[in-house]
Amino acid sequence: MAMILEHVNYSYGVGTGKEFHALKDINLQIGDHEFIGLVGHSGSGKSTLIQLMNGLLRATEGTIYWDGQDIYDKSFSMRSLRGQVGLVFQYPEYQLFAESVIADVEYGPRNLGWSNLDVEYRSYEALKQVGIGENLLDVSPLSLSGGQKRRVAIAGVLAMAPKLLILDEPMAGLDPSGREEMLTLLSKLYEERQISIVLVSHNMDDVARLAERILVFSNGGIVMDGRPDEVFSQPEKLMEIGLSVPHATEIAMALRAHGVALPGAIYTHEQLRAA
Protein backbone atom coordinates (compact mmCIF):
# COMPACT_ATOMS: atom_id res chain seq x y z
CA MET A 1 0.00 0.00 0.00
CA ALA A 2 1.26 3.47 -0.81
CA MET A 3 -0.25 6.88 -1.32
CA ILE A 4 1.89 9.31 -3.29
CA LEU A 5 1.18 12.98 -3.89
CA GLU A 6 3.22 14.68 -6.60
CA HIS A 7 3.25 18.47 -6.98
CA VAL A 8 -0.28 18.74 -5.62
CA ASN A 9 -1.92 22.16 -5.44
CA TYR A 10 -5.43 23.07 -4.38
CA SER A 11 -7.20 26.41 -4.63
CA TYR A 12 -10.63 27.44 -3.40
CA GLY A 13 -12.73 29.88 -5.41
CA VAL A 14 -11.01 29.33 -8.75
CA GLY A 15 -12.34 31.80 -11.31
CA THR A 16 -14.22 33.92 -8.78
CA GLY A 17 -11.62 36.62 -8.33
CA LYS A 18 -11.25 35.56 -4.68
CA GLU A 19 -9.00 32.57 -5.24
CA PHE A 20 -7.28 31.14 -2.17
CA HIS A 21 -4.31 28.76 -2.51
CA ALA A 22 -4.82 26.23 0.28
CA LEU A 23 -2.10 23.76 -0.77
CA LYS A 24 1.11 24.58 -2.62
CA ASP A 25 3.29 21.99 -4.36
CA ILE A 26 2.76 19.12 -1.93
CA ASN A 27 5.05 16.12 -2.43
CA LEU A 28 4.35 13.31 0.01
CA GLN A 29 4.51 9.54 0.28
CA ILE A 30 2.74 7.41 2.89
CA GLY A 31 3.75 3.76 3.06
CA ASP A 32 2.66 0.59 4.85
CA HIS A 33 2.09 0.65 8.60
CA GLU A 34 3.04 4.24 9.34
CA PHE A 35 1.60 6.27 12.23
CA ILE A 36 1.76 9.89 11.11
CA GLY A 37 0.89 12.97 13.13
CA LEU A 38 -0.34 15.87 11.01
CA VAL A 39 -0.07 19.23 12.75
CA GLY A 40 -0.42 22.87 11.78
CA HIS A 41 -2.28 26.01 12.77
CA SER A 42 -5.85 26.69 11.58
CA GLY A 43 -5.88 27.41 7.85
CA SER A 44 -2.54 25.71 7.21
CA GLY A 45 -4.02 23.18 4.78
CA LYS A 46 -4.46 20.06 6.94
CA SER A 47 -8.19 19.59 6.32
CA THR A 48 -7.82 20.22 2.61
CA LEU A 49 -5.05 17.62 2.40
CA ILE A 50 -7.01 14.83 4.07
CA GLN A 51 -10.07 15.49 1.89
CA LEU A 52 -7.85 15.21 -1.20
CA MET A 53 -6.44 11.92 0.10
CA ASN A 54 -9.96 10.53 0.51
CA GLY A 55 -11.12 11.81 -2.88
CA LEU A 56 -13.65 14.27 -1.46
CA LEU A 57 -11.79 17.11 -3.17
CA ARG A 58 -9.93 17.02 -6.49
CA ALA A 59 -6.50 18.61 -6.76
CA THR A 60 -6.35 21.80 -8.82
CA GLU A 61 -2.94 20.66 -10.09
CA GLY A 62 -0.77 17.60 -9.56
CA THR A 63 -1.34 13.88 -9.23
CA ILE A 64 -2.30 11.52 -6.43
CA TYR A 65 -1.50 7.80 -6.69
CA TRP A 66 -3.00 5.00 -4.63
CA ASP A 67 -1.32 1.61 -4.92
CA GLY A 68 0.34 2.78 -8.13
CA GLN A 69 -2.84 4.03 -9.78
CA ASP A 70 -3.65 7.63 -10.64
CA ILE A 71 -6.85 8.32 -8.69
CA TYR A 72 -7.92 10.85 -11.35
CA ASP A 73 -7.74 8.29 -14.13
CA LYS A 74 -11.19 7.68 -15.65
CA SER A 75 -10.93 3.94 -14.95
CA PHE A 76 -10.15 4.45 -11.25
CA SER A 77 -12.94 3.73 -8.74
CA MET A 78 -13.37 6.52 -6.18
CA ARG A 79 -15.77 4.28 -4.26
CA SER A 80 -12.98 1.74 -3.85
CA LEU A 81 -10.58 4.49 -2.71
CA ARG A 82 -12.99 5.67 0.00
CA GLY A 83 -13.28 2.11 1.26
CA GLN A 84 -9.50 1.71 1.49
CA VAL A 85 -8.72 5.25 2.69
CA GLY A 86 -11.09 5.78 5.59
CA LEU A 87 -11.74 9.30 6.86
CA VAL A 88 -13.26 9.99 10.29
CA PHE A 89 -14.43 13.59 10.65
CA GLN A 90 -13.86 15.73 13.73
CA TYR A 91 -17.59 15.87 14.43
CA PRO A 92 -19.03 12.33 14.35
CA GLU A 93 -22.53 13.73 13.76
CA TYR A 94 -21.42 14.43 10.18
CA GLN A 95 -21.11 10.66 9.63
CA LEU A 96 -23.92 9.23 11.75
CA PHE A 97 -27.36 9.18 10.17
CA ALA A 98 -28.93 5.69 10.36
CA GLU A 99 -31.63 4.79 12.87
CA SER A 100 -29.43 2.33 14.77
CA VAL A 101 -25.75 1.84 15.55
CA ILE A 102 -25.51 -1.44 13.66
CA ALA A 103 -27.28 -0.05 10.57
CA ASP A 104 -24.89 2.90 10.55
CA VAL A 105 -21.78 0.72 10.70
CA GLU A 106 -23.12 -1.66 8.05
CA TYR A 107 -23.86 1.15 5.58
CA GLY A 108 -20.29 1.50 4.25
CA PRO A 109 -19.51 -2.16 3.58
CA ARG A 110 -22.97 -2.69 2.03
CA ASN A 111 -22.21 0.11 -0.43
CA LEU A 112 -19.04 -1.75 -1.42
CA GLY A 113 -21.22 -4.63 -2.59
CA TRP A 114 -20.09 -7.22 -0.06
CA SER A 115 -22.22 -10.23 0.88
CA ASN A 116 -24.56 -10.00 3.88
CA LEU A 117 -22.36 -12.41 5.81
CA ASP A 118 -19.23 -10.30 5.23
CA VAL A 119 -21.07 -7.08 6.07
CA GLU A 120 -22.45 -8.44 9.34
CA TYR A 121 -19.20 -10.10 10.41
CA ARG A 122 -16.99 -7.09 9.69
CA SER A 123 -19.46 -4.68 11.31
CA TYR A 124 -19.72 -6.69 14.53
CA GLU A 125 -15.95 -7.12 14.65
CA ALA A 126 -15.37 -3.38 14.14
CA LEU A 127 -17.84 -2.46 16.90
CA LYS A 128 -16.29 -5.00 19.23
CA GLN A 129 -12.80 -3.66 18.53
CA VAL A 130 -13.77 -0.07 19.38
CA GLY A 131 -15.54 -1.15 22.58
CA ILE A 132 -19.21 -0.79 21.61
CA GLY A 133 -21.20 -3.62 23.20
CA GLU A 134 -24.21 -5.55 21.90
CA ASN A 135 -26.52 -3.58 24.21
CA LEU A 136 -26.00 -0.51 22.00
CA LEU A 137 -26.44 -2.10 18.57
CA ASP A 138 -30.09 -1.09 18.16
CA VAL A 139 -29.75 2.33 19.82
CA SER A 140 -29.82 5.52 17.76
CA PRO A 141 -26.19 6.62 17.30
CA LEU A 142 -27.21 10.25 17.88
CA SER A 143 -28.35 9.40 21.42
CA LEU A 144 -24.89 8.23 22.45
CA SER A 145 -22.24 10.16 24.39
CA GLY A 146 -19.59 12.11 22.50
CA GLY A 147 -16.98 9.40 23.03
CA GLN A 148 -19.36 6.63 21.97
CA LYS A 149 -20.34 8.54 18.82
CA ARG A 150 -16.69 8.80 17.85
CA ARG A 151 -16.21 5.08 18.41
CA VAL A 152 -19.21 4.25 16.21
CA ALA A 153 -17.93 6.60 13.48
CA ILE A 154 -14.53 4.87 13.63
CA ALA A 155 -16.22 1.44 13.52
CA GLY A 156 -18.15 2.49 10.41
CA VAL A 157 -14.85 3.15 8.66
CA LEU A 158 -13.08 0.08 10.07
CA ALA A 159 -15.89 -2.18 8.83
CA MET A 160 -14.75 -1.38 5.28
CA ALA A 161 -11.28 -2.79 6.11
CA PRO A 162 -9.27 0.33 5.19
CA LYS A 163 -5.54 0.22 4.62
CA LEU A 164 -5.17 3.87 5.61
CA LEU A 165 -7.19 5.43 8.43
CA ILE A 166 -7.35 9.23 8.68
CA LEU A 167 -8.71 10.81 11.86
CA ASP A 168 -9.43 14.53 12.18
CA GLU A 169 -9.05 15.67 15.81
CA PRO A 170 -10.53 12.47 17.33
CA MET A 171 -9.82 13.61 20.91
CA ALA A 172 -11.45 17.06 20.57
CA GLY A 173 -14.02 17.73 23.27
CA LEU A 174 -13.40 14.53 25.21
CA ASP A 175 -12.82 14.58 28.96
CA PRO A 176 -9.46 13.28 30.26
CA SER A 177 -10.66 9.70 30.68
CA GLY A 178 -12.33 9.68 27.25
CA ARG A 179 -9.19 11.13 25.70
CA GLU A 180 -7.04 8.44 27.31
CA GLU A 181 -9.40 5.72 26.08
CA MET A 182 -9.24 7.11 22.53
CA LEU A 183 -5.44 7.26 22.57
CA THR A 184 -5.30 3.65 23.77
CA LEU A 185 -7.77 2.61 21.07
CA LEU A 186 -5.76 4.22 18.27
CA SER A 187 -2.58 2.54 19.46
CA LYS A 188 -4.42 -0.80 19.58
CA LEU A 189 -5.87 -0.37 16.06
CA TYR A 190 -2.45 0.47 14.67
CA GLU A 191 -0.88 -2.68 16.09
CA GLU A 192 -3.74 -5.14 15.63
CA ARG A 193 -4.84 -4.09 12.15
CA GLN A 194 -1.34 -3.31 10.84
CA ILE A 195 -2.75 -0.33 8.96
CA SER A 196 -1.37 3.16 8.40
CA ILE A 197 -2.89 5.96 10.46
CA VAL A 198 -2.84 9.72 9.90
CA LEU A 199 -3.79 11.59 13.06
CA VAL A 200 -4.70 15.26 12.65
CA SER A 201 -4.34 16.97 16.01
CA HIS A 202 -3.53 20.30 17.60
CA ASN A 203 -2.45 18.52 20.79
CA MET A 204 1.30 18.01 20.60
CA ASP A 205 1.32 15.65 23.60
CA ASP A 206 -1.02 13.27 21.78
CA VAL A 207 1.12 13.42 18.64
CA ALA A 208 4.33 12.92 20.62
CA ARG A 209 2.85 9.87 22.32
CA LEU A 210 1.53 8.07 19.23
CA ALA A 211 3.19 9.26 16.04
CA GLU A 212 6.30 7.72 14.52
CA ARG A 213 6.48 10.45 11.87
CA ILE A 214 5.29 14.05 12.03
CA LEU A 215 4.23 16.33 9.19
CA VAL A 216 4.14 20.02 10.05
CA PHE A 217 2.03 22.26 7.82
CA SER A 218 2.24 26.04 7.47
CA ASN A 219 0.71 28.31 4.85
CA GLY A 220 -0.30 25.43 2.60
CA GLY A 221 3.02 23.60 2.56
CA ILE A 222 4.98 20.96 4.45
CA VAL A 223 7.68 22.74 6.44
CA MET A 224 8.85 19.76 8.51
CA ASP A 225 8.67 16.01 7.94
CA GLY A 226 10.52 13.66 10.26
CA ARG A 227 10.63 11.48 13.34
CA PRO A 228 9.35 13.01 16.60
CA ASP A 229 12.90 13.45 17.91
CA GLU A 230 13.86 15.33 14.74
CA VAL A 231 10.82 17.62 14.84
CA PHE A 232 10.73 18.29 18.57
CA SER A 233 14.46 19.00 18.68
CA GLN A 234 13.54 22.25 16.90
CA PRO A 235 10.98 23.78 19.30
CA GLU A 236 11.87 27.34 18.30
CA LYS A 237 10.94 26.60 14.67
CA LEU A 238 7.59 25.16 15.74
CA MET A 239 6.80 28.18 17.88
CA GLU A 240 7.85 30.57 15.10
CA ILE A 241 5.04 29.22 12.92
CA GLY A 242 2.51 29.49 15.74
CA LEU A 243 2.53 25.94 17.11
CA SER A 244 2.99 24.70 20.64
CA VAL A 245 5.35 21.95 21.79
CA PRO A 246 4.72 19.00 24.13
CA HIS A 247 4.61 19.88 27.83
CA ALA A 248 7.72 17.79 28.46
CA THR A 249 9.58 19.83 25.82
CA GLU A 250 8.43 23.09 27.45
CA ILE A 251 9.75 21.95 30.83
CA ALA A 252 13.03 20.77 29.31
CA MET A 253 13.46 24.15 27.59
CA ALA A 254 12.87 25.97 30.89
CA LEU A 255 15.34 23.75 32.72
CA ARG A 256 17.99 24.27 30.03
CA ALA A 257 17.42 28.04 30.26
CA HIS A 258 18.32 27.75 33.96
CA GLY A 259 21.54 25.89 33.22
CA VAL A 260 20.38 22.29 33.62
CA ALA A 261 22.14 20.03 31.13
CA LEU A 262 19.66 17.64 29.50
CA PRO A 263 20.40 15.16 26.70
CA GLY A 264 18.87 15.19 23.21
CA ALA A 265 15.27 15.81 22.21
CA ILE A 266 12.77 15.43 25.05
CA TYR A 267 9.10 15.28 24.12
CA THR A 268 7.44 12.73 26.44
CA HIS A 269 7.09 12.69 30.23
CA GLU A 270 8.89 9.36 30.35
CA GLN A 271 11.92 10.87 28.60
CA LEU A 272 11.82 13.89 30.93
CA ARG A 273 11.73 11.71 34.06
CA ALA A 274 14.62 9.62 32.76
CA ALA A 275 16.68 12.74 31.97
Disulfide bonds with the S-S distance in Angstrom:
none
